[in-house]
Amino acid sequence: MVWGRLVLGAAALVVISAVTRTPLPGDPRLWGHLLAVALLLCVVPFSLFAWAEQHVSSGVASVLNATTPLMTVLVGMAALPQERLSRDRVAGLLLGFAGVLVVIGAWNLTAGGELLGQLACLGATASYGLAFVYLRRFVASRNLPALTVATVQVVLGGLVMLVATPFIADPTPILTGRVVAAVVLLGVLGTGLAYVWNTAIVGRWGATNASTVTYLTPLVGVLLGVLILGESATWNQPLGALVIVAGVVVAQGRLPTIRSKLRHSRGGRGDRIAEHEDHSI
């Protein structure tokens, strides 16, 4: 799965870069930084999620994936000078951790494949958190085109998997039409094009804001898991997801902004409402 995602994603990005004549960087140190990003943002988390989803449902995996912003905040406070410890961040991290405990059903945990799968999902999001901060600190400041960064990053990840082929080719995977189609979609869209957009967002909005894309993951993962895979969703999964997202909102200091917008919307009528709507459009 990981091999297919990265090799196909790399092929798609190389074709796009060639068609658009996007140059590749010549600084060997930058390639070294992008190799680290490729491992942290692609190889390690993809591998952990692929293994984990043999033991947990796609719904649980997608909900736990929403902890990525919390992991990014945690790593950012340690690695980025501007990401300082604050009351909001501590409260948000604690709230998010409580949400994780709700999702995994901490009151009913037993050692086994399911618990290990959930821990693997959290290990993957921790790797994402490290990657977002590393990308922000060592790569984003160079103001390179997003396509350039994404291409080098995914190509390096693909090369790592090609080198690892002799070690992961046994047992030989069974390639049905559905499997091939799924891997192609994950590689070309979910790994190739998605990482171009991801890199652009990190450069413009910052590491923590970019990681909030995982807000959508629980909704999509749980819904499609139920509708397509026939998975069952327990009450603690959506509740835990809400607690995790609330923790992210608090940790990022968005609560005062939300309150301010609510007060503004309640206090205005007529022209002010129309003006606000025009601005939103």
Secondary structure, 3 states (H helix, E strand, C coil): CHHHHHHHHHHHHHHHHHHHCCCCCCCHHHHHHHHHHHHHHHHHHHHHHHHHCCCCCHHHHHHHHCCHHHHHHHHHHHHCCCCCCCHHHHHHHHHHHHHHHHHHCHHHCCCCHHHHHHHHHHHHHHHHHHHHHHHHHHCHHHCCCHHHHHHHHHHHHHHHHHHCHHHHCCCCCCCCHHHHHHHHHHHHHHHHHHHHHHHHHHHHHCHHHHHHHHHHHHHHHHHHHHHCCCCCCCCHHHHHHHHHHHHHHHHCCCHHHHHHHHHHHHHCCCHHHHHHHHHHC
